[in-house]
Amino acid sequence: MTDRTPLTEQQLDSYAELAITAEHDGIQVDPAVVTRLVDEVRRLQFQCRYLIGQLAKRDAASGRGDRAVREFLTADPGPTVQPTGYVVSCLPAGHDDRWTFTVQVQHAGGDKFVVRHGLRHYGVDGAWSYEPGFDEDDDSAEVEWADAHRFDHDTALRLARELAPRLTYRGRTVADVLAEGAQR
């Protein structure tokens, strides 16, 4: 179980002071970032105290106030759901050529997603490309390539919706495949 003991003002102040010279795994931590995080913790602590007070006031009349606060503080947050991928296609489910004419949006870690068609990745330059083989000693090239082929969630979905109708395979377009199906 997670420790739910709130940080004291004194602890938050000491974290903010440490941030000025903080270094983590050889990376200098930006004091402004730590200061914003400390401010956000303080804001959330205030918000939590306020909400608990409001909950207690609301339930005091019914006699459930103490029980409701205890339930709120000890409640299991439950499972979280995170989308890890989407299938974007103009062809209906079950169509023989659906996967040939499908763009996939896949979670790539953090808040980034990749837009793929088969083995090809869509880049910020507006072109499809295959992921190259990288030299084991050159992590920077791999990171640079990955950064050029990753998008935030909303951008990745928007691009996939735009790209799906324009896919081609061996000279056939999505419109051609749909027209073939209509003629049958």
C-alpha positions in Angstrom: 0.0 0.0 0.0 1.2 3.5 -0.8 2.1 5.9 2.0 -0.6 8.5 2.2 1.1 10.7 4.7 1.0 14.2 3.3 4.2 16.1 2.8 4.6 18.9 5.3 5.3 22.5 4.3 8.8 22.1 5.8 9.4 19.1 3.6 8.2 20.9 0.5 10.4 23.9 1.2 13.4 21.7 1.6 12.7 20.0 -1.7 12.4 23.4 -3.4 15.8 24.4 -1.9 17.5 21.2 -2.9 16.3 21.7 -6.5 18.7 24.6 -7.0 21.6 22.2 -7.0 19.8 19.0 -7.7 21.3 16.5 -10.1 19.7 13.1 -11.0 21.7 10.4 -12.9 24.1 13.1 -14.1 21.3 15.3 -15.4 21.0 18.8 -13.9 17.4 19.3 -12.7 15.8 22.6 -13.7 14.9 24.4 -10.4 11.9 26.0 -12.1 10.5 22.6 -12.9 10.9 21.5 -9.3 9.4 24.7 -8.0 6.4 24.2 -10.3 6.0 20.6 -9.0 6.2 21.8 -5.4 3.6 24.4 -6.1 1.4 21.8 -7.7 1.7 19.5 -4.7 0.7 22.4 -2.4 -2.3 23.2 -4.7 -3.4 19.6 -4.7 -3.0 19.3 -0.9 -5.2 22.4 -0.5 -7.7 21.1 -2.9 -7.8 17.8 -1.1 -8.3 19.5 2.3 -11.1 21.7 0.8 -12.9 18.7 -0.8 -12.7 16.6 2.4 -14.2 19.5 4.3 -17.0 19.9 1.8 -17.7 16.2 1.9 -17.8 16.2 5.7 -20.2 19.2 5.7 -22.5 17.6 3.2 -22.6 14.4 5.0 -22.7 15.8 8.5 -26.5 16.2 8.4 -27.0 12.6 7.6 -24.6 11.4 10.3 -22.4 9.7 7.6 -19.8 12.4 7.6 -17.0 10.6 9.4 -17.7 7.3 7.6 -17.7 9.1 4.2 -14.4 10.8 4.9 -12.8 7.5 6.0 -14.2 5.7 2.9 -12.8 8.5 0.7 -9.4 8.4 2.2 -9.0 4.6 2.2 -10.8 3.9 -1.1 -9.0 1.7 -3.5 -8.5 3.9 -6.6 -9.2 0.8 -8.8 -7.7 -0.1 -12.1 -6.5 2.5 -14.6 -7.1 2.2 -18.3 -4.6 3.4 -20.8 -5.1 3.2 -24.5 -2.2 1.5 -26.1 -3.3 1.4 -29.7 -5.9 2.2 -32.3 -6.8 0.8 -35.7 -7.9 3.3 -38.3 -9.3 2.0 -41.5 -11.8 3.1 -44.2 -12.7 -0.6 -44.8 -15.2 -2.3 -42.7 -14.3 -4.9 -40.1 -14.1 -8.4 -41.7 -13.1 -7.0 -45.2 -10.4 -9.2 -46.8 -8.1 -6.1 -47.4 -8.8 -4.3 -44.2 -5.3 -4.8 -42.7 -3.6 -3.9 -46.0 -5.4 -0.5 -45.8 -5.1 0.2 -42.1 -3.1 2.8 -40.2 -2.2 1.8 -36.6 -1.6 4.3 -33.8 0.5 2.7 -31.1 1.6 3.9 -27.7 5.4 4.5 -27.8 5.9 5.4 -24.1 5.2 8.4 -22.0 2.7 10.6 -23.8 3.9 9.7 -27.3 2.3 7.6 -30.1 3.6 6.3 -33.4 1.5 6.2 -36.6 2.3 3.1 -38.6 1.2 1.4 -41.8 2.7 -2.1 -41.7 6.4 -1.7 -41.0 6.5 2.0 -42.1 6.3 4.9 -39.6 4.9 8.3 -40.4 7.3 11.1 -39.6 6.9 14.8 -38.7 8.3 15.5 -42.1 5.1 14.1 -43.7 6.8 11.0 -45.2 6.6 7.3 -44.5 9.8 5.5 -43.6 11.1 2.2 -42.3 12.9 2.2 -39.0 16.6 1.9 -39.9 19.0 -0.5 -38.2 21.0 1.5 -35.7 24.6 1.0 -34.6 24.6 -0.2 -31.0 27.0 2.5 -30.0 25.0 5.4 -31.4 21.9 5.9 -29.2 21.6 9.5 -30.3 20.7 8.6 -33.9 18.0 6.2 -32.7 16.6 8.8 -30.3 16.6 11.4 -33.0 14.8 9.1 -35.5 12.2 8.1 -32.8 11.6 11.8 -31.9 10.9 12.5 -35.6 8.3 9.7 -35.8 6.4 10.3 -32.5 3.4 12.4 -31.8 1.1 13.3 -29.0 -2.1 11.3 -28.7 -4.5 13.7 -30.5 -2.1 14.5 -33.3 -1.4 10.8 -33.9 -5.1 10.1 -34.2 -5.8 13.1 -36.4 -2.9 12.1 -38.8 -4.2 8.5 -38.9 -7.7 9.7 -39.8 -6.2 11.9 -42.6 -3.9 9.2 -43.9 -6.2 6.1 -43.9 -8.3 7.2 -46.9 -5.1 8.0 -48.9 -3.4 4.6 -48.5 -2.4 2.7 -51.6 -1.2 -0.9 -52.1 0.1 -2.1 -55.5 -1.5 0.7 -57.3 -4.9 0.2 -55.6 -6.4 2.9 -53.5 -9.0 2.7 -50.7 -11.6 4.0 -53.1 -10.7 1.3 -55.6 -11.1 -1.4 -53.0 -14.4 0.0 -51.8 -15.7 0.3 -55.4 -14.6 -3.4 -56.1 -16.7 -4.5 -53.1 -19.7 -2.5 -54.2 -19.6 -4.1 -57.7 -19.8 -7.7 -56.3 
